[in-house]
Amino acid sequence: MFLKLFLASVLAASVFGQDDPNWYKTATYYQVYPRSLKDTNGDGIGDLKGITQSIPFMKSLGVDCIWLSPIYKSPMKDFGYDIADFYSIDPIFGTWEDFEELLATIKAAGLRLLMDLIPNHTSNEHEWFIKSVQGQQPYADYYVWKPSKGIDANGSQIPPNNWLSAFAGSAWEWREERQMFYLHQFTVEQPDLDYRSPLVLAEMQNVFRFWLQKGVDGFRIDAPAHIWEHEDFLDEPPSNDPNCPAPDQFCALNHTYVKDQEQVYDILYAFRTVVDEFEASTGEIKVLMSEASGELDLTMRYYGNETHNIIHFPFNFYLIWEISNATDARGVEAAIRHWLDAMPVGRTANYVLGNHDNGRLASRVGADFAMTNQMIAFLLPGAMISYMGEEINMENTFITWAQTQDPQGCNAGPDLYQRFSRDPQRTPFQWDDSNFAGFTNGSNTWLPVNENYLQVNVAAQQAALYSPLKIYQRLAEARKSAAVKNGSFDLRVVNDDVIAFTRVLTGEINFLVVANTAYEARTVNVDATFFPLLPIKATVFTASVDSPIQQGDSVFTSVIDLAPRGGVVLTF
Ligand code: BGC
């Protein structure tokens, strides 16, 4: 009887991975943008029940952990990144019951859940802000309020300084009731919290505690670089950036005072202490991942130092920023090394190929190279963060000005919206070739479905012999192997066009990834590079859809055929 109980608990522990303190270091994280995954009530907007229904699909992909973009109560001015109540679920997405069902389904599938948390600002409909506008204590100091600098020639109040919103225009908004300006680094409806008030920090720590107690596995922290502003409130210097298209765009200034202030790290550390306390009392490993700063050395500081752990890993956007532009093997090598060379010893590397704020991978690099990027990212050492739709190579969707929803696009105006709008990467998920790509049974969708859904959809790719979906599944499987989790990593430029790396662990199945950056086919011999003493016969684990060699084929590593912009993953 005792043995039976013990075995059951060991089995439960290993199913849920609670016995593995390192689970987060090599996990595959899958970002769900809730409005766009699956709509079950016909209103054209995705919901929690839809996510719950999609868990078996995510399980079949082989991902480990879901990062859920915000589902809290919100007026949706920034589609959930404007939170009106950190302790409730927005009715657009469902109810508490729906959330509990989702969490239980995730856990039963042996997956995990990270919540998106936005500590920099709230919605202007948050109770704290409403009371702050009225000057009610203790909320009066919860937000960043500043007096006017006077009245201009048109009779308007003059803002305290020249600071700009990340979504264009002044970062200050006047409120008659309070006779002061408040700061909003994002939309007007997203007032910035003021962490100079210790009460704000305590409130936010309680938010972390609440969700940990609900059973989530950690958080993705939104916009941490913006949490603190310099107390002198001086004008920021102009950036003189020739690529900045308008003087009211964020890029027009150098953000010396609104971003990356020293106090940011202290506040993040205060969040980490909550997670650590929780871990100490429960033994469960919880994780913080975060957006990055933009400056590599400042981003690295998010990891913490010898005495203080802060964020388990801040996002590595270098694959987005650099692989997209890489035209040769050295460009890809640089994109990979950039992070790994800068990362403090012993920390968790990670790779982000796309998200809800960046154009879709397949549109940035082309469909072929997109899956080659996945082969690279999935087999590199560290964590991997995927954005839903990458597994089927979803592309950006053309959105007209009239259809534009994203505040960043709307604020940019009809001439510039295409440059700034994030709508194209947020359109409904493409499940099959039925109406609205199987996203909804309703009669419209909040953003249009991409016209390519007849070809680019889950059902078609499941039925095909070779498809991006099938490659993705193989890659997620490879990540679970001992060599990819713990093996050595040897990255080499094979020639101007081809880059390759191995993941090797003695006694285990080893991996070799070979990627072609050229727009023509290439054949390479990697023996001199990797196997000078003993040439190897390897097996194709997965390969580009139009690769001349395919899964299960045996190849000599002296003759590896690569499709244009294609890649192969071999085992040996
Ligand atoms: C999120 C964006 C959001 C912004 C403001 C970000 O960095 O990823 O989607 O608009 O923070 O919350």
Boltz pocket constraint, residues with backbone or C-beta under 6 A from the ligand:
constraints:
  - pocket:
      binder: B
      contacts: [[A, 78], [A, 81], [A, 82], [A, 118], [A, 186], [A, 222], [A, 223], [A, 291], [A, 356], [A, 357]]
      max_distance: 6.0
